[in-house]
Structure formats: C-alpha cells, structure tokens
Amino acid sequence: MGEIKGIPVAALLPVFIVLAGFVVYCWWDIWHQESVKFMPKWAWAIVCLVSIPLGGIVYLLAGRKG
C-alpha cells in the first residue's frame, strides 16, 4: 500500500478508524443533547473535529449536561 515516515499505512488504518468513530460518536451525542454547556452545539462540533481527540474528550468531560 505504502508508507508514511516508515510506518506501513495498513498499520495506521485502525487508528484512523477509531478516531473517526470517536468523532462520529461525539457528533451524535452533541446532536442528541437538548443543550450543552459553555458553547453552542455547532461550536462543540467544530472543536471535536478540529482537535481530535482532545476536543471530543473535553466535550465529553465538560460540555455535556447530565
């Protein structure tokens, strides 16, 4: 397949799949919350996407209500 800095792409694929799944889960959770803390929902969605996985972790720990 190829290599990225000496690491086979096939070895990185599971990591990318897990990270993509984490972002999808965070987005799903944001969408299904009635309200979130500190920022609007759209802002949390952008934070979760831009800073993977830190944004999602911060959202899950601080941004969720209940």
C-alpha positions in Angstrom: 0.0 0.0 0.0 2.7 2.5 1.0 4.4 4.0 3.9 4.2 7.2 5.9 7.6 8.0 7.5 8.5 4.4 7.5 5.2 3.2 9.1 3.0 1.0 6.8 -0.3 2.6 6.0 -2.1 -0.7 6.9 -0.8 -0.3 10.5 -2.3 3.2 10.8 -5.7 2.4 9.3 -7.2 1.0 12.6 -6.1 4.2 14.4 -7.8 6.4 11.8 -10.9 4.2 12.0 -11.1 4.5 15.8 -10.5 8.3 15.7 -13.2 8.7 13.0 -15.6 6.7 15.1 -14.8 8.8 18.2 -15.7 12.0 16.2 -18.9 10.5 14.9 -19.8 9.4 18.5 -19.2 12.9 19.8 -21.2 14.5 17.0 -24.1 12.0 17.6 -24.0 12.9 21.3 -24.0 16.6 20.6 -26.9 16.3 18.2 -29.0 14.3 20.8 -28.4 16.5 23.8 -31.1 19.0 24.5 -28.5 21.5 25.5 -24.8 21.7 26.1 -22.6 23.8 28.5 -20.3 26.7 27.8 -20.7 26.9 23.9 -23.4 26.3 21.3 -23.7 22.9 19.8 -22.2 23.9 16.5 -19.1 25.2 18.2 -18.6 21.9 20.1 -19.0 20.1 16.8 -16.2 22.1 15.3 -13.9 21.7 18.4 -14.5 17.9 18.3 -13.5 17.8 14.6 -10.5 20.3 14.6 -8.7 18.9 17.7 -9.1 15.1 17.5 -9.2 13.5 20.1 -8.7 16.3 22.7 -11.8 18.3 21.6 -14.0 15.3 22.0 -12.6 14.4 25.4 -13.1 18.0 26.6 -16.6 18.0 25.3 -17.4 14.6 27.0 -15.9 15.7 30.3 -17.0 19.4 30.4 -19.6 20.2 27.7 -22.2 17.6 28.3 -25.2 18.2 30.5 -26.2 15.2 32.5 
